[in-house]
């Protein structure tokens, strides 16, 4: 790596061999962590749902109202929504050009993610506690 005077790196970045980005590593790690968490959670989610196929309404409600399936479903929703938000944020940052459009797209992504997440969490808690 050359240390030319016309480099775009800051002096601290030259010392640490870092670019200008500061949160990219955290973002990438969170994507991988949520991906790893979603593998067993998705399997458990599908297993629970397949076990409910053909059951009557009261049995389904009783099963989903139990603590273990409710907690698994909550974890699945939280990890899935956060993973979705991070993935869409990456797509918006990479492919939406223009500061105004990018800002509003990121705002809409956050709003949509929180709205869907809250609706899912509310539904799971409503089934669990009633």
Rosetta blueprint (number, residue, H / E / L):
1 X L
2 X L
3 X L
4 X L
5 X L
6 X L
7 X L
8 X L
9 X L
10 X L
11 X H
12 X H
13 X H
14 X H
15 X H
16 X H
17 X L
18 X L
19 X L
20 X L
21 X L
22 X L
23 X L
24 X H
25 X H
26 X H
27 X H
28 X H
29 X H
30 X H
31 X H
32 X H
33 X H
34 X H
35 X H
36 X H
37 X H
38 X H
39 X H
40 X H
41 X H
42 X H
43 X H
44 X H
45 X H
46 X H
47 X H
48 X H
49 X H
50 X H
51 X H
52 X L
53 X L
54 X L
55 X L
56 X L
57 X H
58 X H
59 X H
60 X H
61 X H
62 X H
63 X H
64 X H
65 X L
66 X L
67 X H
68 X H
69 X H
70 X H
71 X H
72 X H
73 X H
74 X H
75 X H
76 X H
77 X H
78 X H
79 X H
80 X H
81 X H
82 X H
83 X H
84 X H
85 X H
86 X H
87 X H
88 X H
89 X H
90 X H
91 X H
92 X H
93 X H
94 X H
95 X H
96 X L
97 X L
98 X L
99 X H
100 X H
101 X H
102 X H
103 X H
104 X H
105 X H
106 X H
107 X H
108 X H
109 X H
110 X H
111 X H
112 X H
113 X H
114 X H
115 X H
116 X H
117 X H
118 X H
119 X H
120 X H
121 X H
122 X H
123 X H
124 X H
125 X H
126 X H
127 X H
128 X H
129 X H
130 X L
